[in-house]
Amino acid sequence: MLNIVWPLFIIISIIFAILSGNIGELNKSIFESTNTAVNLCITLVGTMCLWNGIMQIASQTSAMEKITNFFKPVMRLLFPKLKKDSKVYQEISMNVVANVLGLGNAATPLRY
């Protein structure tokens, strides 16, 4: 459905811009939107790289084990079928920490 709606919106806006004589404004807004999208992507990639670097450092120290042990009682209640010494606890704990820190976009690719 969205394959129809969005192209329709784009075509209507281009036709309206041509008929109202605002094609220059349309062109300007297209380039401004592109600039904003590129800046957003660069910011998100930077945040994800930083967070993944921090997680790589944490995985090679005892910090990850401490965080996992801190969250283990809650994780056992939420995920009772997981094995007691499963590595999944570490991954879930790191994802929770990333979300608590407000790094929701960086929490998605967490793997070490």
SESE-802867 format. One record per residue (C-alpha): residue number from 0; x, y, z. Coordinates in steps of 0.02 Angstrom, whole numbers, always signed. Example, Ala and Ser with C-alpha at 12.3 -4.5 7.8 and 13.67 -1.06 7.14 Angstrom:
% SESE-802867
+-----+--------+--------+--------+
! pos !     c1 !     c2 !     c3 !
+-----+--------+--------+--------+
!   0 !   +615 !   -225 !   +390 !
!   1 !   +684 !    -53 !   +357 !
+-----+--------+--------+--------+
//
This chain:
% SESE-802867
+-----+--------+--------+--------+
! pos !     c1 !     c2 !     c3 !
+-----+--------+--------+--------+
!   0 !     +0 !     +0 !     +0 !
!   1 !   +140 !   +120 !    +42 !
!   2 !   +215 !    +78 !   -128 !
!   3 !    +67 !   +171 !   -201 !
!   4 !    +42 !   +309 !    -73 !
!   5 !   +217 !   +384 !    -67 !
!   6 !   +249 !   +392 !   -255 !
!   7 !    +75 !   +468 !   -272 !
!   8 !   +119 !   +603 !   -144 !
!   9 !   +282 !   +639 !   -234 !
!  10 !   +198 !   +653 !   -404 !
!  11 !    +59 !   +765 !   -337 !
!  12 !   +185 !   +880 !   -251 !
!  13 !   +291 !   +895 !   -409 !
!  14 !   +136 !   +934 !   -515 !
!  15 !    +75 !  +1060 !   -386 !
!  16 !   +248 !  +1143 !   -380 !
!  17 !   +251 !  +1159 !   -570 !
!  18 !    +75 !  +1229 !   -580 !
!  19 !   +101 !  +1353 !   -438 !
!  20 !   +272 !  +1410 !   -501 !
!  21 !   +368 !  +1347 !   -349 !
!  22 !   +481 !  +1222 !   -437 !
!  23 !   +634 !  +1315 !   -369 !
!  24 !   +572 !  +1294 !   -192 !
!  25 !   +539 !  +1110 !   -223 !
!  26 !   +715 !  +1087 !   -290 !
!  27 !   +788 !  +1180 !   -140 !
!  28 !   +688 !  +1074 !    -16 !
!  29 !   +744 !   +913 !   -101 !
!  30 !   +928 !   +959 !    -79 !
!  31 !   +900 !  +1018 !   +101 !
!  32 !   +812 !   +854 !   +144 !
!  33 !   +953 !   +755 !    +65 !
!  34 !  +1080 !   +852 !   +167 !
!  35 !   +981 !   +820 !   +327 !
!  36 !   +967 !   +634 !   +289 !
!  37 !  +1155 !   +617 !   +258 !
!  38 !  +1195 !   +710 !   +420 !
!  39 !  +1076 !   +597 !   +516 !
!  40 !  +1155 !   +441 !   +442 !
!  41 !  +1330 !   +500 !   +485 !
!  42 !  +1276 !   +539 !   +664 !
!  43 !  +1193 !   +369 !   +687 !
!  44 !  +1341 !   +275 !   +613 !
!  45 !  +1459 !   +370 !   +728 !
!  46 !  +1353 !   +328 !   +880 !
!  47 !  +1344 !   +145 !   +833 !
!  48 !  +1532 !   +136 !   +802 !
!  49 !  +1568 !   +218 !   +970 !
!  50 !  +1449 !   +102 !  +1064 !
!  51 !  +1516 !    -54 !   +977 !
!  52 !  +1693 !     +1 !  +1020 !
!  53 !  +1645 !    +21 !  +1202 !
!  54 !  +1565 !   -152 !  +1200 !
!  55 !  +1722 !   -228 !  +1124 !
!  56 !  +1825 !   -153 !  +1266 !
!  57 !  +1697 !   -210 !  +1395 !
!  58 !  +1697 !   -386 !  +1325 !
!  59 !  +1884 !   -401 !  +1352 !
!  60 !  +1874 !   -342 !  +1532 !
!  61 !  +1771 !   -399 !  +1680 !
!  62 !  +1645 !   -257 !  +1658 !
!  63 !  +1529 !   -363 !  +1551 !
!  64 !  +1525 !   -502 !  +1680 !
!  65 !  +1484 !   -378 !  +1818 !
!  66 !  +1343 !   -300 !  +1718 !
!  67 !  +1276 !   -472 !  +1672 !
!  68 !  +1280 !   -529 !  +1854 !
!  69 !  +1189 !   -369 !  +1904 !
!  70 !  +1047 !   -403 !  +1781 !
!  71 !  +1043 !   -594 !  +1802 !
!  72 !   +906 !   -601 !  +1936 !
!  73 !   +789 !   -500 !  +1827 !
!  74 !   +839 !   -596 !  +1671 !
!  75 !   +802 !   -762 !  +1756 !
!  76 !   +626 !   -702 !  +1794 !
!  77 !   +599 !   -638 !  +1617 !
!  78 !   +682 !   -783 !  +1527 !
!  79 !   +663 !   -938 !  +1636 !
!  80 !   +703 !  -1062 !  +1496 !
!  81 !   +879 !   -998 !  +1466 !
!  82 !  +1022 !  -1103 !  +1531 !
!  83 !  +1106 !  -1038 !  +1687 !
!  84 !  +1276 !  -1003 !  +1605 !
!  85 !  +1211 !   -949 !  +1435 !
!  86 !  +1301 !   -811 !  +1338 !
!  87 !  +1130 !   -743 !  +1292 !
!  88 !  +1123 !   -662 !  +1464 !
!  89 !  +1271 !   -551 !  +1415 !
!  90 !  +1191 !   -500 !  +1251 !
!  91 !  +1025 !   -458 !  +1334 !
!  92 !  +1113 !   -362 !  +1473 !
!  93 !  +1213 !   -257 !  +1350 !
!  94 !  +1056 !   -220 !  +1251 !
!  95 !   +965 !   -165 !  +1409 !
!  96 !  +1112 !    -53 !  +1459 !
!  97 !  +1115 !    +26 !  +1286 !
!  98 !   +930 !    +63 !  +1295 !
!  99 !   +943 !   +133 !  +1472 !
! 100 !  +1080 !   +250 !  +1411 !
! 101 !   +967 !   +310 !  +1272 !
! 102 !  +1065 !   +226 !  +1134 !
! 103 !   +920 !   +131 !  +1058 !
! 104 !   +989 !   +144 !   +882 !
! 105 !  +1156 !    +76 !   +939 !
! 106 !  +1077 !    -65 !  +1038 !
! 107 !  +1020 !   -154 !   +880 !
! 108 !  +1189 !   -213 !   +811 !
! 109 !  +1266 !   -262 !   +978 !
! 110 !  +1372 !   -416 !   +951 !
! 111 !  +1545 !   -456 !  +1009 !
+-----+--------+--------+--------+
//
